[in-house]
Amino acid sequence: MDRITVTDVRKTFQLKNGQNVVIDGRPSDRLTVLNGVDLSIRKGEFITLVGPSGSGKSVLLDIIGGLTQASDGVVSLDGNIIAKPDPKTGYVFQQYALFPWRTALSNIEYALEVRGVGKRERNQRARHFLALFGLSGFEDRYPNQLSGGMQQRVAIARALATEPEVLLMDEPFAALDAQTRDILQGELLKIWEKIKTTVVFVTHSIDEAIFLADRIVIMTARPGRVKEIIDIDLPRPRDADIRASSEFNIHRAQVWEALRDEVSKAQRDGAFSSPLAH
């Protein structure tokens, strides 16, 4: 059963005065980031989006989340057209986006508070998700008292505490060191395997994409379209040992083969540097 459908989605931005981008050798004050994206995502599936900088991965995620509107085309969730953020959808950004004046516990409680969850229940659920991410004992710490990895754990716990049916993740581990990143990938998968929410995860890391995904969606260089969808048939649950397997290496070569020309094209064309275009 399809949970999310993306049909012929296009997105064009009007640039600010004095800004332009060269298209086919001619300057333009309009930038087309997505141009005819079609994608179906099944209920409970873990999808990763991979593509060169400027391919519109984050823009597509924002459209699915109702944070921005497509210029053309339709995105639907459970058959309903997405026109604004949906309470069934959670979002985790690359930046931790925690309230600095709230403790780890109250940051998680906030997401439940705005949904009208009672004080006792939201406290219990917040503590439960802190424990799932190994943060018991850090309930009363403020964000500036936590490491980057701990802050991102809190951000993910806050999103999951609302029990979203869809979780959108925009390079949530990109700023972390390699060891912390690997640990959080494993923790995320353990929780996902329990709750089976639908996840759409943007990353630039081929290894991260393979380790997490049921399917990898390869995006073309700008303007972004779906170039190829690669099934990842590695067994679950997954652990660190699977990264050294021959099957993992086969998938790594397969993904890079699909990406290589797109990365080269993006470099030749000089991918637009606005964060909206990633």
C-alpha positions in Angstrom: 0.0 0.0 0.0 1.4 3.4 -1.0 1.6 5.9 1.8 3.2 8.8 -0.2 2.8 9.5 -3.9 4.7 12.2 -5.8 3.3 12.9 -9.3 5.1 15.1 -11.8 6.3 17.5 -9.1 8.1 20.6 -10.3 9.6 23.4 -8.2 10.9 26.7 -9.5 12.3 29.6 -7.4 12.3 33.2 -8.2 15.8 34.5 -7.3 16.4 37.8 -5.4 17.2 40.9 -7.3 20.8 40.8 -8.6 20.9 37.0 -8.4 21.0 34.8 -11.5 21.9 31.4 -12.6 23.3 30.3 -16.0 21.0 27.9 -17.8 22.1 26.7 -21.3 24.6 29.5 -21.4 22.1 32.2 -20.6 21.5 34.0 -17.3 18.1 33.6 -15.7 16.5 34.9 -12.5 14.4 31.8 -12.1 15.8 28.5 -10.9 14.1 25.1 -11.6 15.2 22.7 -8.8 12.8 19.9 -9.5 11.4 19.0 -12.9 9.0 16.1 -13.1 9.6 14.0 -10.0 7.5 10.8 -9.8 7.8 8.5 -6.7 5.7 6.1 -4.7 6.6 5.2 -1.1 5.0 2.3 0.6 3.7 2.2 4.1 6.4 1.3 6.6 9.2 1.7 4.1 12.6 3.2 4.8 13.6 5.3 1.7 16.9 7.2 1.3 17.3 10.1 -1.2 20.7 10.4 -2.7 22.0 12.9 -5.3 24.5 15.6 -6.0 24.3 19.0 -4.3 21.6 21.1 -6.0 19.5 18.1 -7.0 16.5 19.2 -4.9 16.5 16.4 -2.3 15.7 18.8 0.6 13.2 20.7 -1.4 11.4 17.5 -2.3 11.4 16.6 1.5 9.9 20.0 2.3 7.2 19.5 -0.3 6.3 16.1 1.1 6.2 17.6 4.6 4.0 20.5 3.5 6.6 23.1 4.4 6.7 24.4 0.9 4.4 24.1 -2.1 5.3 22.5 -5.5 5.1 24.8 -8.5 3.3 22.1 -10.3 2.3 18.5 -9.7 0.8 16.7 -6.8 2.0 15.1 -3.6 -0.4 13.0 -1.5 -0.3 11.3 1.9 -2.7 8.3 2.2 -4.6 9.6 -0.8 -5.0 13.2 0.5 -3.2 16.0 -1.2 -0.6 17.7 1.0 -1.1 21.4 1.2 0.3 22.1 4.7 2.1 20.3 7.4 0.3 17.2 8.6 0.2 16.1 12.3 0.9 12.6 11.1 4.3 13.7 9.8 7.5 14.3 11.9 10.5 16.2 10.7 14.2 16.1 11.8 16.5 18.7 10.4 20.3 18.7 10.1 20.4 21.5 12.6 19.2 20.2 16.0 16.5 22.9 16.3 16.2 22.4 20.1 14.8 25.2 22.4 17.9 26.3 24.4 15.8 27.4 27.4 14.2 23.9 27.7 15.8 20.8 29.1 16.2 17.6 27.1 13.0 16.2 28.7 10.9 19.4 28.2 12.1 19.7 24.5 10.5 16.3 23.8 7.5 17.1 25.9 6.9 20.3 23.9 6.1 18.3 20.7 3.4 16.4 22.7 2.2 19.5 24.5 1.2 21.3 21.3 -0.8 18.2 20.4 -2.8 18.4 23.6 -1.3 15.4 25.4 -1.8 15.5 29.1 1.1 16.4 31.4 1.6 12.9 33.0 1.4 11.1 29.6 3.8 13.4 27.8 6.3 13.1 30.7 6.1 9.3 30.5 6.5 9.3 26.8 9.4 11.7 26.8 11.2 9.7 29.4 10.6 6.5 27.4 12.1 7.9 24.2 15.1 9.4 26.1 15.7 6.0 27.4 15.5 4.4 24.0 18.3 6.7 22.8 20.5 6.1 25.9 19.8 9.4 27.5 18.4 8.4 30.8 20.0 10.6 33.4 20.3 13.6 31.1 16.6 14.6 31.4 17.5 17.9 33.1 20.4 18.9 30.9 20.0 21.9 28.6 21.1 21.7 24.9 24.3 23.6 25.6 25.2 20.9 28.2 24.9 18.1 25.6 27.2 17.0 22.9 26.2 17.2 19.3 25.3 13.6 19.2 23.2 13.9 22.3 21.4 16.9 20.9 20.5 15.0 17.8 19.3 12.1 19.8 16.9 14.5 21.6 15.7 16.0 18.3 15.0 12.5 16.9 13.3 11.4 20.1 11.1 14.5 20.0 10.0 13.7 16.5 9.3 10.0 17.4 7.5 10.8 20.6 4.5 12.1 18.6 4.3 8.6 17.0 4.4 10.0 13.4 3.2 7.8 10.6 5.8 9.5 8.4 9.2 10.7 9.5 11.2 13.0 7.2 14.9 13.3 8.0 17.1 15.9 6.3 20.8 14.8 6.7 20.3 14.5 10.5 23.7 12.9 11.1 25.8 15.0 8.7 27.4 17.2 11.3 28.5 14.3 13.6 31.7 12.5 13.8 31.9 9.1 12.0 31.7 7.0 15.2 28.7 8.8 16.6 27.0 8.8 13.2 27.4 5.0 12.9 26.0 4.5 16.4 22.9 6.7 15.8 22.2 5.0 12.5 22.0 1.7 14.4 19.8 3.2 17.1 17.5 4.7 14.6 17.1 1.3 12.8 16.4 -0.5 16.0 13.6 1.9 16.9 12.2 2.0 13.3 12.1 -1.8 13.2 9.8 -1.7 16.3 7.4 1.1 15.2 7.7 0.7 11.3 6.9 4.3 10.6 7.5 5.4 7.0 10.9 7.2 6.7 12.2 9.4 4.0 15.9 10.2 4.7 18.1 12.6 2.8 21.8 11.9 2.8 25.0 12.5 0.7 26.6 9.4 2.1 26.3 6.3 0.0 27.2 4.0 2.9 24.6 5.6 5.1 22.0 5.3 2.4 22.7 1.6 1.9 22.9 0.7 5.6 19.5 2.3 6.4 17.3 1.8 3.3 14.9 -0.6 1.8 15.2 1.4 -1.4 17.6 4.1 -2.5 16.2 6.9 -4.8 18.9 8.3 -7.0 18.3 12.0 -8.0 19.7 13.5 -11.1 21.7 16.8 -11.2 19.6 19.9 -11.3 16.8 20.1 -12.3 16.2 17.0 -10.1 14.3 14.0 -11.2 14.3 10.4 -10.2 17.0 8.7 -12.2 16.9 5.2 -10.7 15.6 3.4 -7.7 17.8 0.7 -6.2 16.4 -2.1 -4.0 18.6 -2.9 -1.0 18.1 -6.6 -0.3 20.4 -6.8 2.7 18.9 -8.8 5.7 17.4 -7.1 8.7 18.2 -6.4 11.5 21.4 -4.8 10.3 24.6 -4.4 12.3 28.1 -3.0 11.8 29.4 -6.2 10.3 27.1 -5.9 7.3 29.2 -2.9 6.1 32.1 -5.2 5.4 30.1 -7.8 3.5 30.5 -8.4 -0.3 26.8 -7.7 -0.8 27.2 -4.2 0.8 30.1 -3.6 -1.5 28.1 -4.6 -4.6 25.4 -2.1 -3.6 28.0 0.6 -3.0 29.4 0.1 -6.6 25.8 0.1 -8.0 24.8 3.3 -6.3 28.1 5.1 -7.3 27.6 3.9 -10.9 24.2 5.6 -10.9 25.5 8.7 -9.2 28.8 9.3 -11.0 27.6 11.0 -14.1 25.2 13.2 -12.1 27.9 14.4 -9.7 30.1 15.2 -12.7 27.3 17.1 -14.4 26.6 19.1 -11.2 30.3 20.0 -10.9 30.4 21.1 -14.6 27.3 23.2 -14.3 28.3 24.7 -10.9 25.5 23.6 -8.6 23.6 26.6 -7.2 24.7 27.1 -3.6 21.4 28.2 -2.0 20.4 25.8 0.8 16.9 25.6 -0.9 18.5 23.7 -3.8 20.0 20.8 -1.9 
